[in-house]
């Protein structure tokens, strides 16, 4: 766990120092200010081999940006995963996206859907982590002046490459650490970066894609869990 924590946090801190062009005005690095919770998450999950690694793109403002946990909807992290730890303030806090840690009362729909489906399928976190793990490709949250999220795939070519140089390396470490049978991209973008990062790996997993649980997706709003389970079942995966 310590080695993986070091790899993840060092890469996140290097990414934080990059210059990001407009329209991005604010960058959050939860692996810095919520490092205690992220470390607790890795400790809970362990570093043994897995069948499945689920991969998202980057933090949401009311999920991982609050808790340091991938797709980390606050109530799930606090009450089901039962994680605790200090959450500081980011360097430049956006007034429309305040960081309150486990005291945040805003719900992260994507995280609530993903972890909620996991909670329905598994009695306790240890049952899920026995065979599964959840990660994000990029650890940073990018915000425009309005407070709107800016997805890392929307940057110019040079910035995307600088981000990928760090994030692909971390993902390769995650794949070689857990040696999953399958990496499931939560959304098409996540699968694409996983396939690219895996070219650097000694371990060679298979790949699959599941519908992203974002409320911005009309399809996801029509019973995401049922659709996701059907997609995974078609690949022989029963993690949700």
C-alpha atoms as an extended CHARMM CRD file, in Angstrom:
* protein
*
       240  EXT
         1         1  UNK       CA              0.0000000000        0.0000000000        0.0000000000  PROA      1               0.0000000000
         2         2  UNK       CA              2.7780000000        2.4340000000        0.9290000000  PROA      2               0.0000000000
         3         3  UNK       CA              4.4800000000        2.1120000000       -2.4640000000  PROA      3               0.0000000000
         4         4  UNK       CA              1.2370000000        2.6370000000       -4.3690000000  PROA      4               0.0000000000
         5         5  UNK       CA              0.3200000000        5.6060000000       -2.1730000000  PROA      5               0.0000000000
         6         6  UNK       CA              3.7080000000        7.1490000000       -2.8880000000  PROA      6               0.0000000000
         7         7  UNK       CA              3.4000000000        6.6220000000       -6.6530000000  PROA      7               0.0000000000
         8         8  UNK       CA             -0.0940000000        8.1050000000       -6.7760000000  PROA      8               0.0000000000
         9         9  UNK       CA              0.5580000000       11.1380000000       -4.5910000000  PROA      9               0.0000000000
        10        10  UNK       CA              3.8590000000       12.0670000000       -6.1910000000  PROA      10              0.0000000000
        11        11  UNK       CA              2.3200000000       11.9740000000       -9.6620000000  PROA      11              0.0000000000
        12        12  UNK       CA             -0.6480000000       14.0390000000       -8.4890000000  PROA      12              0.0000000000
        13        13  UNK       CA              1.6530000000       16.6490000000       -6.9780000000  PROA      13              0.0000000000
        14        14  UNK       CA              3.6390000000       16.8980000000      -10.2140000000  PROA      14              0.0000000000
        15        15  UNK       CA              0.4230000000       17.2740000000      -12.2010000000  PROA      15              0.0000000000
        16        16  UNK       CA             -0.7370000000       20.0160000000       -9.8570000000  PROA      16              0.0000000000
        17        17  UNK       CA              2.3190000000       22.1050000000      -10.7920000000  PROA      17              0.0000000000
        18        18  UNK       CA              1.5820000000       22.1220000000      -14.5220000000  PROA      18              0.0000000000
        19        19  UNK       CA              0.2130000000       25.2400000000      -16.1950000000  PROA      19              0.0000000000
        20        20  UNK       CA             -3.3450000000       24.6630000000      -17.3820000000  PROA      20              0.0000000000
        21        21  UNK       CA             -4.7820000000       26.9100000000      -20.1090000000  PROA      21              0.0000000000
        22        22  UNK       CA             -8.1280000000       28.6910000000      -20.1140000000  PROA      22              0.0000000000
        23        23  UNK       CA            -10.9270000000       28.0760000000      -19.4890000000  PROA      23              0.0000000000
        24        24  UNK       CA             -9.5020000000       26.2640000000      -16.4280000000  PROA      24              0.0000000000
        25        25  UNK       CA             -8.9410000000       28.6530000000      -13.5260000000  PROA      25              0.0000000000
        26        26  UNK       CA             -8.8770000000       26.3010000000      -10.5150000000  PROA      26              0.0000000000
        27        27  UNK       CA             -7.2690000000       22.8900000000       -9.9480000000  PROA      27              0.0000000000
        28        28  UNK       CA             -8.0080000000       20.6040000000       -6.9870000000  PROA      28              0.0000000000
        29        29  UNK       CA             -5.5890000000       17.8780000000       -5.9160000000  PROA      29              0.0000000000
        30        30  UNK       CA             -7.4710000000       15.6830000000       -3.3990000000  PROA      30              0.0000000000
        31        31  UNK       CA             -4.4690000000       13.3730000000       -3.0550000000  PROA      31              0.0000000000
        32        32  UNK       CA             -2.7700000000       16.2850000000       -1.3180000000  PROA      32              0.0000000000
        33        33  UNK       CA             -5.4710000000       17.8290000000        0.8790000000  PROA      33              0.0000000000
        34        34  UNK       CA             -7.4320000000       14.5850000000        1.4460000000  PROA      34              0.0000000000
        35        35  UNK       CA             -4.3970000000       12.2940000000        1.5300000000  PROA      35              0.0000000000
        36        36  UNK       CA             -5.4300000000       10.7420000000        4.8630000000  PROA      36              0.0000000000
        37        37  UNK       CA             -8.6890000000        9.4480000000        3.4020000000  PROA      37              0.0000000000
        38        38  UNK       CA             -7.0340000000        8.2610000000        0.1960000000  PROA      38              0.0000000000
        39        39  UNK       CA             -4.4390000000        6.3820000000        2.2420000000  PROA      39              0.0000000000
        40        40  UNK       CA             -7.2300000000        4.8340000000        4.3420000000  PROA      40              0.0000000000
        41        41  UNK       CA             -8.9650000000        3.7460000000        1.1400000000  PROA      41              0.0000000000
        42        42  UNK       CA             -5.8360000000        2.0010000000       -0.1390000000  PROA      42              0.0000000000
        43        43  UNK       CA             -5.3140000000        0.3880000000        3.2690000000  PROA      43              0.0000000000
        44        44  UNK       CA             -8.8790000000       -0.9470000000        3.2520000000  PROA      44              0.0000000000
        45        45  UNK       CA             -8.6190000000       -2.2150000000       -0.3040000000  PROA      45              0.0000000000
        46        46  UNK       CA             -5.2330000000       -3.9060000000        0.0900000000  PROA      46              0.0000000000
        47        47  UNK       CA             -2.7930000000       -4.6850000000       -2.7310000000  PROA      47              0.0000000000
        48        48  UNK       CA             -3.5510000000       -8.3310000000       -3.5280000000  PROA      48              0.0000000000
        49        49  UNK       CA             -4.4710000000       -9.5310000000       -7.0100000000  PROA      49              0.0000000000
        50        50  UNK       CA             -7.9580000000       -8.7240000000       -8.3480000000  PROA      50              0.0000000000
        51        51  UNK       CA            -10.3160000000       -9.9890000000      -10.9920000000  PROA      51              0.0000000000
        52        52  UNK       CA            -11.5700000000       -6.5180000000      -11.9360000000  PROA      52              0.0000000000
        53        53  UNK       CA            -10.3030000000       -2.9530000000      -11.7570000000  PROA      53              0.0000000000
        54        54  UNK       CA            -12.9250000000       -0.2960000000      -12.4840000000  PROA      54              0.0000000000
        55        55  UNK       CA            -11.4630000000        2.8940000000      -13.9380000000  PROA      55              0.0000000000
        56        56  UNK       CA            -13.0070000000        6.3540000000      -14.0130000000  PROA      56              0.0000000000
        57        57  UNK       CA            -11.6510000000        9.5270000000      -15.6010000000  PROA      57              0.0000000000
        58        58  UNK       CA            -11.1170000000       12.0840000000      -12.7940000000  PROA      58              0.0000000000
        59        59  UNK       CA            -12.7530000000       13.3840000000       -9.5880000000  PROA      59              0.0000000000
        60        60  UNK       CA            -16.1740000000       14.9490000000       -9.3270000000  PROA      60              0.0000000000
        61        61  UNK       CA            -16.6520000000       18.0640000000       -7.1530000000  PROA      61              0.0000000000
        62        62  UNK       CA            -18.9090000000       16.3660000000       -4.5910000000  PROA      62              0.0000000000
        63        63  UNK       CA            -17.2120000000       12.9600000000       -4.6190000000  PROA      63              0.0000000000
        64        64  UNK       CA            -13.4750000000       12.3620000000       -4.7840000000  PROA      64              0.0000000000
        65        65  UNK       CA            -12.8110000000       16.1060000000       -4.5170000000  PROA      65              0.0000000000
        66        66  UNK       CA            -14.3640000000       15.8940000000       -1.0310000000  PROA      66              0.0000000000
        67        67  UNK       CA            -13.1530000000       12.4760000000        0.1070000000  PROA      67              0.0000000000
        68        68  UNK       CA            -10.0310000000       11.5250000000       -1.8480000000  PROA      68              0.0000000000
        69        69  UNK       CA            -11.7490000000        8.2450000000       -2.8130000000  PROA      69              0.0000000000
        70        70  UNK       CA            -12.4960000000        7.4180000000       -6.4690000000  PROA      70              0.0000000000
        71        71  UNK       CA            -16.2310000000        8.0010000000       -7.1090000000  PROA      71              0.0000000000
        72        72  UNK       CA            -16.2330000000        8.7000000000       -3.3520000000  PROA      72              0.0000000000
        73        73  UNK       CA            -19.7520000000        9.8720000000       -2.6170000000  PROA      73              0.0000000000
        74        74  UNK       CA            -19.5970000000       11.1860000000        0.9400000000  PROA      74              0.0000000000
        75        75  UNK       CA            -22.2220000000        9.0110000000        2.6330000000  PROA      75              0.0000000000
        76        76  UNK       CA            -20.7610000000        5.8400000000        1.0920000000  PROA      76              0.0000000000
        77        77  UNK       CA            -17.2200000000        6.7100000000        2.1760000000  PROA      77              0.0000000000
        78        78  UNK       CA            -18.2920000000        7.6840000000        5.6890000000  PROA      78              0.0000000000
        79        79  UNK       CA            -21.0360000000        5.1490000000        6.4510000000  PROA      79              0.0000000000
        80        80  UNK       CA            -20.3260000000        2.0510000000        4.3190000000  PROA      80              0.0000000000
        81        81  UNK       CA            -16.5830000000        2.1260000000        3.7430000000  PROA      81              0.0000000000
        82        82  UNK       CA            -16.3390000000        3.6440000000        7.2400000000  PROA      82              0.0000000000
        83        83  UNK       CA            -13.2690000000        5.6780000000        6.4030000000  PROA      83              0.0000000000
        84        84  UNK       CA            -12.1500000000        8.6670000000        8.3850000000  PROA      84              0.0000000000
        85        85  UNK       CA             -9.3610000000       11.1840000000        8.1180000000  PROA      85              0.0000000000
        86        86  UNK       CA             -8.5030000000       14.8360000000        7.9970000000  PROA      86              0.0000000000
        87        87  UNK       CA             -9.4600000000       16.8210000000        4.8880000000  PROA      87              0.0000000000
        88        88  UNK       CA             -7.7290000000       20.1590000000        4.5060000000  PROA      88              0.0000000000
        89        89  UNK       CA             -8.6110000000       22.9660000000        2.1090000000  PROA      89              0.0000000000
        90        90  UNK       CA             -7.2430000000       23.0090000000       -1.4580000000  PROA      90              0.0000000000
        91        91  UNK       CA             -4.7230000000       25.7100000000       -2.3160000000  PROA      91              0.0000000000
        92        92  UNK       CA             -7.2060000000       27.7740000000       -4.2980000000  PROA      92              0.0000000000
        93        93  UNK       CA            -10.7470000000       26.9110000000       -3.2690000000  PROA      93              0.0000000000
        94        94  UNK       CA            -13.4400000000       27.8520000000       -5.7530000000  PROA      94              0.0000000000
        95        95  UNK       CA            -16.3110000000       29.6270000000       -3.9500000000  PROA      95              0.0000000000
        96        96  UNK       CA            -18.8810000000       27.5560000000       -5.8330000000  PROA      96              0.0000000000
        97        97  UNK       CA            -17.1220000000       24.2670000000       -5.0910000000  PROA      97              0.0000000000
        98        98  UNK       CA            -16.2160000000       24.3930000000       -1.3820000000  PROA      98              0.0000000000
        99        99  UNK       CA            -14.3850000000       21.4080000000        0.1060000000  PROA      99              0.0000000000
       100       100  UNK       CA            -15.9730000000       20.2380000000        3.3510000000  PROA      100             0.0000000000
       101       101  UNK       CA            -14.7390000000       16.6490000000        3.3870000000  PROA      101             0.0000000000
       102       102  UNK       CA            -16.9930000000       14.1510000000        5.1330000000  PROA      102             0.0000000000
       103       103  UNK       CA            -19.1750000000       17.0370000000        6.3170000000  PROA      103             0.0000000000
       104       104  UNK       CA            -20.2130000000       17.8050000000        2.7290000000  PROA      104             0.0000000000
       105       105  UNK       CA            -23.9850000000       17.4720000000        2.2790000000  PROA      105             0.0000000000
       106       106  UNK       CA            -24.0320000000       17.5300000000       -1.5200000000  PROA      106             0.0000000000
       107       107  UNK       CA            -24.5290000000       14.1750000000       -3.2470000000  PROA      107             0.0000000000
       108       108  UNK       CA            -22.2660000000       12.9390000000       -6.0500000000  PROA      108             0.0000000000
       109       109  UNK       CA            -24.7390000000       11.1230000000       -8.3070000000  PROA      109             0.0000000000
       110       110  UNK       CA            -22.1620000000        9.1570000000      -10.2870000000  PROA      110             0.0000000000
       111       111  UNK       CA            -20.4980000000        7.8910000000       -7.1240000000  PROA      111             0.0000000000
       112       112  UNK       CA            -23.8100000000        7.1710000000       -5.4270000000  PROA      112             0.0000000000
       113       113  UNK       CA            -24.8810000000        5.0650000000       -8.3940000000  PROA      113             0.0000000000
       114       114  UNK       CA            -21.6380000000        3.1090000000       -8.7390000000  PROA      114             0.0000000000
       115       115  UNK       CA            -20.9540000000        2.4800000000       -5.0530000000  PROA      115             0.0000000000
       116       116  UNK       CA            -24.6860000000        2.0580000000       -4.4070000000  PROA      116             0.0000000000
       117       117  UNK       CA            -24.8110000000       -0.8120000000       -6.8900000000  PROA      117             0.0000000000
       118       118  UNK       CA            -21.7290000000       -2.3120000000       -5.2470000000  PROA      118             0.0000000000
       119       119  UNK       CA            -23.3250000000       -1.9900000000       -1.8250000000  PROA      119             0.0000000000
       120       120  UNK       CA            -26.4310000000       -3.8370000000       -3.0590000000  PROA      120             0.0000000000
       121       121  UNK       CA            -24.2820000000       -6.6740000000       -4.3870000000  PROA      121             0.0000000000
       122       122  UNK       CA            -21.8120000000       -6.9820000000       -1.4770000000  PROA      122             0.0000000000
       123       123  UNK       CA            -22.6460000000       -7.1480000000        2.2230000000  PROA      123             0.0000000000
       124       124  UNK       CA            -19.4320000000       -5.4530000000        3.3130000000  PROA      124             0.0000000000
       125       125  UNK       CA            -16.5690000000       -3.5630000000        1.6360000000  PROA      125             0.0000000000
       126       126  UNK       CA            -14.1820000000       -6.4740000000        2.2610000000  PROA      126             0.0000000000
       127       127  UNK       CA            -16.4030000000       -8.6560000000        0.0710000000  PROA      127             0.0000000000
       128       128  UNK       CA            -16.0500000000       -6.2160000000       -2.8240000000  PROA      128             0.0000000000
       129       129  UNK       CA            -12.3300000000       -5.6010000000       -2.4140000000  PROA      129             0.0000000000
       130       130  UNK       CA            -11.6070000000       -9.3100000000       -2.3520000000  PROA      130             0.0000000000
       131       131  UNK       CA            -11.8410000000       -9.3450000000       -6.1560000000  PROA      131             0.0000000000
       132       132  UNK       CA            -12.2660000000       -5.7030000000       -7.2170000000  PROA      132             0.0000000000
       133       133  UNK       CA            -10.7590000000       -2.2290000000       -7.0350000000  PROA      133             0.0000000000
       134       134  UNK       CA            -11.8000000000        1.2530000000       -8.2100000000  PROA      134             0.0000000000
       135       135  UNK       CA             -9.3860000000        3.8910000000       -9.4820000000  PROA      135             0.0000000000
       136       136  UNK       CA             -9.4120000000        7.1390000000      -11.4230000000  PROA      136             0.0000000000
       137       137  UNK       CA             -7.0650000000        7.8120000000      -14.3210000000  PROA      137             0.0000000000
       138       138  UNK       CA             -6.4310000000       11.4570000000      -13.4240000000  PROA      138             0.0000000000
       139       139  UNK       CA             -6.4240000000       12.5040000000       -9.7430000000  PROA      139             0.0000000000
       140       140  UNK       CA             -7.1140000000       16.2070000000      -10.3510000000  PROA      140             0.0000000000
       141       141  UNK       CA            -10.3680000000       18.1300000000      -10.6740000000  PROA      141             0.0000000000
       142       142  UNK       CA            -10.3380000000       20.9920000000      -13.1860000000  PROA      142             0.0000000000
       143       143  UNK       CA            -12.7880000000       23.8730000000      -12.7980000000  PROA      143             0.0000000000
       144       144  UNK       CA            -13.7120000000       26.7860000000      -15.0120000000  PROA      144             0.0000000000
       145       145  UNK       CA            -14.3130000000       30.2540000000      -13.5960000000  PROA      145             0.0000000000
       146       146  UNK       CA            -18.0400000000       29.4820000000      -13.4320000000  PROA      146             0.0000000000
       147       147  UNK       CA            -17.3450000000       26.4110000000      -11.2930000000  PROA      147             0.0000000000
       148       148  UNK       CA            -18.2000000000       24.0290000000      -14.1080000000  PROA      148             0.0000000000
       149       149  UNK       CA            -16.1110000000       20.8720000000      -14.4710000000  PROA      149             0.0000000000
       150       150  UNK       CA            -13.5950000000       20.7780000000      -17.3000000000  PROA      150             0.0000000000
       151       151  UNK       CA            -12.8530000000       17.2330000000      -18.4750000000  PROA      151             0.0000000000
       152       152  UNK       CA             -9.1600000000       16.4280000000      -19.0060000000  PROA      152             0.0000000000
       153       153  UNK       CA             -9.8460000000       15.0680000000      -22.4880000000  PROA      153             0.0000000000
       154       154  UNK       CA            -10.8900000000       18.5960000000      -23.5660000000  PROA      154             0.0000000000
       155       155  UNK       CA             -7.4320000000       20.1430000000      -23.1310000000  PROA      155             0.0000000000
       156       156  UNK       CA             -5.1800000000       20.9680000000      -26.0730000000  PROA      156             0.0000000000
       157       157  UNK       CA             -2.8240000000       18.3200000000      -27.4160000000  PROA      157             0.0000000000
       158       158  UNK       CA              0.2340000000       19.4450000000      -25.4460000000  PROA      158             0.0000000000
       159       159  UNK       CA             -1.6250000000       19.5580000000      -22.1250000000  PROA      159             0.0000000000
       160       160  UNK       CA             -3.3120000000       16.2000000000      -22.7460000000  PROA      160             0.0000000000
       161       161  UNK       CA              0.1080000000       14.6650000000      -23.4040000000  PROA      161             0.0000000000
       162       162  UNK       CA              1.5860000000       16.1320000000      -20.2180000000  PROA      162             0.0000000000
       163       163  UNK       CA             -1.3360000000       14.7470000000      -18.1990000000  PROA      163             0.0000000000
       164       164  UNK       CA             -1.1480000000       11.3690000000      -19.9250000000  PROA      164             0.0000000000
       165       165  UNK       CA              2.5970000000       11.0480000000      -19.2980000000  PROA      165             0.0000000000
       166       166  UNK       CA              1.8960000000       11.0560000000      -15.5470000000  PROA      166             0.0000000000
       167       167  UNK       CA             -1.4860000000        9.3390000000      -15.4200000000  PROA      167             0.0000000000
       168       168  UNK       CA             -0.6490000000        6.4800000000      -17.7720000000  PROA      168             0.0000000000
       169       169  UNK       CA              2.4090000000        5.6650000000      -15.6980000000  PROA      169             0.0000000000
       170       170  UNK       CA              0.3820000000        5.4940000000      -12.4820000000  PROA      170             0.0000000000
       171       171  UNK       CA             -2.2840000000        3.3850000000      -14.1500000000  PROA      171             0.0000000000
       172       172  UNK       CA              0.3780000000        0.9950000000      -15.4210000000  PROA      172             0.0000000000
       173       173  UNK       CA              1.5900000000        0.6410000000      -11.8250000000  PROA      173             0.0000000000
       174       174  UNK       CA             -1.9540000000       -0.0620000000      -10.6510000000  PROA      174             0.0000000000
       175       175  UNK       CA             -2.4210000000       -2.7380000000      -13.3160000000  PROA      175             0.0000000000
       176       176  UNK       CA              0.8930000000       -4.4080000000      -12.5050000000  PROA      176             0.0000000000
       177       177  UNK       CA              0.1340000000       -4.2050000000       -8.7690000000  PROA      177             0.0000000000
       178       178  UNK       CA             -3.3240000000       -5.7730000000       -8.8940000000  PROA      178             0.0000000000
       179       179  UNK       CA             -2.8570000000       -7.9130000000      -12.0330000000  PROA      179             0.0000000000
       180       180  UNK       CA             -6.5870000000       -7.8000000000      -12.8620000000  PROA      180             0.0000000000
       181       181  UNK       CA             -8.1530000000      -10.1530000000      -15.3330000000  PROA      181             0.0000000000
       182       182  UNK       CA            -10.2220000000       -7.2480000000      -16.6770000000  PROA      182             0.0000000000
       183       183  UNK       CA            -10.0060000000       -3.4510000000      -16.5720000000  PROA      183             0.0000000000
       184       184  UNK       CA            -13.4850000000       -1.9730000000      -16.9130000000  PROA      184             0.0000000000
       185       185  UNK       CA            -13.5850000000        1.5620000000      -18.2360000000  PROA      185             0.0000000000
       186       186  UNK       CA            -16.4190000000        3.5080000000      -16.6350000000  PROA      186             0.0000000000
       187       187  UNK       CA            -17.1430000000        5.2580000000      -19.8920000000  PROA      187             0.0000000000
       188       188  UNK       CA            -15.4530000000        4.9700000000      -23.2810000000  PROA      188             0.0000000000
       189       189  UNK       CA            -12.6350000000        7.4210000000      -22.5100000000  PROA      189             0.0000000000
       190       190  UNK       CA            -11.5120000000        5.4380000000      -19.4830000000  PROA      190             0.0000000000
       191       191  UNK       CA            -11.2760000000        2.2360000000      -21.5040000000  PROA      191             0.0000000000
       192       192  UNK       CA             -9.1890000000        3.9690000000      -24.1660000000  PROA      192             0.0000000000
       193       193  UNK       CA             -6.6390000000        5.2970000000      -21.6890000000  PROA      193             0.0000000000
       194       194  UNK       CA             -6.4960000000        1.9030000000      -19.9730000000  PROA      194             0.0000000000
       195       195  UNK       CA             -5.6750000000        0.1870000000      -23.2340000000  PROA      195             0.0000000000
       196       196  UNK       CA             -2.9520000000        2.7420000000      -23.8980000000  PROA      196             0.0000000000
       197       197  UNK       CA             -1.4510000000        2.5780000000      -20.3980000000  PROA      197             0.0000000000
       198       198  UNK       CA             -1.4260000000       -1.2200000000      -20.4580000000  PROA      198             0.0000000000
       199       199  UNK       CA              1.0740000000       -1.1360000000      -23.2980000000  PROA      199             0.0000000000
       200       200  UNK       CA              3.6320000000       -0.2210000000      -20.5910000000  PROA      200             0.0000000000
       201       201  UNK       CA              2.6260000000       -3.1350000000      -18.3410000000  PROA      201             0.0000000000
       202       202  UNK       CA              4.1330000000       -6.5170000000      -17.7610000000  PROA      202             0.0000000000
       203       203  UNK       CA              0.6500000000       -7.7920000000      -16.9140000000  PROA      203             0.0000000000
       204       204  UNK       CA             -1.7800000000       -7.7920000000      -19.8490000000  PROA      204             0.0000000000
       205       205  UNK       CA             -5.4740000000       -7.6510000000      -18.8360000000  PROA      205             0.0000000000
       206       206  UNK       CA             -8.5800000000       -7.7940000000      -20.9610000000  PROA      206             0.0000000000
       207       207  UNK       CA            -10.7350000000       -4.6770000000      -21.3130000000  PROA      207             0.0000000000
       208       208  UNK       CA            -14.4270000000       -3.8820000000      -21.0790000000  PROA      208             0.0000000000
       209       209  UNK       CA            -16.6430000000       -0.8040000000      -20.8920000000  PROA      209             0.0000000000
       210       210  UNK       CA            -19.6220000000        0.0470000000      -18.7320000000  PROA      210             0.0000000000
       211       211  UNK       CA            -22.0450000000        2.9460000000      -19.1480000000  PROA      211             0.0000000000
       212       212  UNK       CA            -20.9120000000        5.9850000000      -17.1690000000  PROA      212             0.0000000000
       213       213  UNK       CA            -23.3160000000        6.7080000000      -14.2770000000  PROA      213             0.0000000000
       214       214  UNK       CA            -23.2710000000       10.4830000000      -14.8070000000  PROA      214             0.0000000000
       215       215  UNK       CA            -26.6510000000       12.2500000000      -14.4860000000  PROA      215             0.0000000000
       216       216  UNK       CA            -25.6560000000       14.1620000000      -17.6450000000  PROA      216             0.0000000000
       217       217  UNK       CA            -26.3100000000       10.9290000000      -19.5650000000  PROA      217             0.0000000000
       218       218  UNK       CA            -30.0200000000       10.4490000000      -20.3910000000  PROA      218             0.0000000000
       219       219  UNK       CA            -29.3990000000        6.7260000000      -20.7900000000  PROA      219             0.0000000000
       220       220  UNK       CA            -27.7930000000        6.4660000000      -17.3480000000  PROA      220             0.0000000000
       221       221  UNK       CA            -30.8400000000        8.1640000000      -15.8530000000  PROA      221             0.0000000000
       222       222  UNK       CA            -33.0240000000        5.2730000000      -16.9960000000  PROA      222             0.0000000000
       223       223  UNK       CA            -31.9290000000        2.6810000000      -14.4590000000  PROA      223             0.0000000000
       224       224  UNK       CA            -28.1430000000        2.7860000000      -14.5550000000  PROA      224             0.0000000000
       225       225  UNK       CA            -27.4900000000       -0.1890000000      -12.2660000000  PROA      225             0.0000000000
       226       226  UNK       CA            -29.6370000000       -2.5790000000      -14.2960000000  PROA      226             0.0000000000
       227       227  UNK       CA            -27.9620000000       -1.5270000000      -17.5480000000  PROA      227             0.0000000000
       228       228  UNK       CA            -24.4790000000       -1.6840000000      -16.0590000000  PROA      228             0.0000000000
       229       229  UNK       CA            -25.0520000000       -5.1590000000      -14.6730000000  PROA      229             0.0000000000
       230       230  UNK       CA            -26.2810000000       -6.3500000000      -18.0600000000  PROA      230             0.0000000000
       231       231  UNK       CA            -23.2020000000       -4.9180000000      -19.7840000000  PROA      231             0.0000000000
       232       232  UNK       CA            -20.8850000000       -6.5730000000      -17.2850000000  PROA      232             0.0000000000
       233       233  UNK       CA            -22.7680000000       -9.8660000000      -17.3680000000  PROA      233             0.0000000000
       234       234  UNK       CA            -22.2040000000       -9.9870000000      -21.1260000000  PROA      234             0.0000000000
       235       235  UNK       CA            -18.4670000000       -9.9120000000      -20.3180000000  PROA      235             0.0000000000
       236       236  UNK       CA            -18.7980000000      -12.5430000000      -17.5910000000  PROA      236             0.0000000000
       237       237  UNK       CA            -18.3190000000      -10.0050000000      -14.7810000000  PROA      237             0.0000000000
       238       238  UNK       CA            -20.5090000000      -10.0820000000      -11.6530000000  PROA      238             0.0000000000
       239       239  UNK       CA            -18.8830000000       -7.3250000000       -9.5630000000  PROA      239             0.0000000000
       240       240  UNK       CA            -22.0090000000       -5.1260000000       -9.4100000000  PROA      240             0.0000000000
